Amino acid sequence: MSAEPLSALALWVAKIAGAVAGSAISVAYLLPRGRREAASRFLIGIVTGVVFGPPAGLVLAEHLGLNATLSSMELALMGSASASLCAWWALGILARLAEGLFSVGDKAPWRNR
């Protein structure tokens, strides 16, 4: 058995563990309105953490000056947790921006002209 599949497996485990941890903290930090919102927030956090975790970990490590001290598994874990934690906040900001731009009725910004 070669060491490469084991390191790839360990990297995936670190990404998933970080994403789950970040999602759990996100749900606990700001309580959702119901089960459906909690489930969607949790799943969105996991997907975002797995996809964007390693690049986020690299950026954070470079910004904090930890490049030489952290392993690739630690970078993936840290990045996945932070990306997962921030996913719901970023989506909330985008939703409010879209709501303000594309609202229909008297509140639409282009109707005042």
C-alpha positions as CSV (number, residue, x, y, z in Angstrom):
1,M,0.0,0.0,0.0
2,S,1.5,3.4,-1.0
3,A,1.5,6.4,1.2
4,E,-0.1,8.7,-1.4
5,P,-3.7,7.4,-1.1
6,L,-3.4,7.6,2.7
7,S,-2.3,11.3,2.6
8,A,-5.1,12.1,0.1
9,L,-7.5,10.3,2.5
10,A,-6.2,12.2,5.4
11,L,-6.6,15.5,3.5
12,W,-10.2,14.7,2.7
13,V,-10.9,13.8,6.4
14,A,-9.3,17.1,7.5
15,K,-11.5,19.0,5.0
16,I,-14.7,17.3,6.0
17,A,-13.9,17.6,9.7
18,G,-13.2,21.3,9.4
19,A,-16.3,21.9,7.3
20,V,-18.5,20.0,9.9
21,A,-16.9,22.0,12.7
22,G,-17.4,25.3,11.0
23,S,-21.0,24.5,10.1
24,A,-21.8,23.4,13.6
25,I,-20.4,26.6,15.1
26,S,-22.3,28.6,12.5
27,V,-25.6,27.0,13.4
28,A,-24.9,27.4,17.1
29,Y,-23.7,31.0,16.9
30,L,-26.8,32.3,15.3
31,L,-29.8,30.1,15.9
32,P,-31.8,29.3,12.7
33,R,-35.6,30.0,12.5
34,G,-36.4,26.3,12.0
35,R,-35.2,22.8,11.1
36,R,-35.2,23.5,7.4
37,E,-33.0,26.6,7.7
38,A,-30.7,24.7,10.1
39,A,-30.3,21.9,7.7
40,S,-29.7,24.1,4.7
41,R,-27.2,26.2,6.6
42,F,-25.4,23.1,7.8
43,L,-25.2,21.6,4.3
44,I,-24.2,24.8,2.7
45,G,-21.4,25.2,5.2
46,I,-20.2,21.7,4.6
47,V,-20.1,22.1,0.8
48,T,-18.4,25.5,1.1
49,G,-15.9,24.2,3.6
50,V,-14.9,21.2,1.5
51,V,-14.7,23.2,-1.8
52,F,-13.0,26.4,-0.6
53,G,-11.2,25.1,2.5
54,P,-7.7,24.5,1.2
55,P,-7.4,27.9,-0.6
56,A,-8.9,29.7,2.4
57,G,-6.4,27.9,4.7
58,L,-3.5,29.0,2.5
59,V,-4.6,32.6,2.5
60,L,-5.1,32.6,6.2
61,A,-1.8,31.0,6.9
62,E,0.0,33.5,4.7
63,H,-1.8,36.4,6.3
64,L,-1.0,35.1,9.8
65,G,2.6,34.1,8.9
66,L,2.0,30.4,9.7
67,N,3.1,29.0,6.3
68,A,6.2,27.2,7.7
69,T,4.6,25.9,10.9
70,L,1.4,24.2,9.6
71,S,1.1,21.0,7.7
72,S,-1.2,20.6,4.7
73,M,-3.7,18.7,6.9
74,E,-3.8,21.6,9.4
75,L,-4.1,24.1,6.6
76,A,-7.1,22.2,5.1
77,L,-8.7,21.9,8.5
78,M,-8.3,25.5,9.4
79,G,-9.4,26.7,5.9
80,S,-12.4,24.4,5.8
81,A,-13.6,25.5,9.2
82,S,-13.3,29.2,8.5
83,A,-14.8,28.9,5.0
84,S,-17.7,26.9,6.4
85,L,-18.2,29.4,9.2
86,C,-18.3,32.4,6.9
87,A,-20.4,30.8,4.2
88,W,-23.8,31.6,5.7
89,W,-22.8,35.2,6.5
90,A,-21.6,35.8,2.9
91,L,-24.8,34.3,1.4
92,G,-26.9,36.5,3.8
93,I,-25.1,39.6,2.5
94,L,-25.6,38.6,-1.1
95,A,-29.3,37.8,-0.5
96,R,-29.9,41.3,1.1
97,L,-28.0,42.9,-1.8
98,A,-30.1,41.1,-4.4
99,E,-33.3,41.9,-2.4
100,G,-32.5,45.6,-2.5
101,L,-31.6,45.6,-6.2
102,F,-34.4,43.5,-7.5
103,S,-37.3,44.3,-5.2
104,V,-40.7,44.9,-7.0
105,G,-43.1,47.6,-6.0
106,D,-42.8,51.0,-4.4
107,K,-39.4,50.1,-2.8
108,A,-37.6,49.5,-6.1
109,P,-34.8,52.1,-6.5
110,W,-35.4,52.6,-10.2
111,R,-39.1,53.6,-9.6
112,N,-38.2,56.9,-7.8
113,R,-36.8,58.5,-11.0
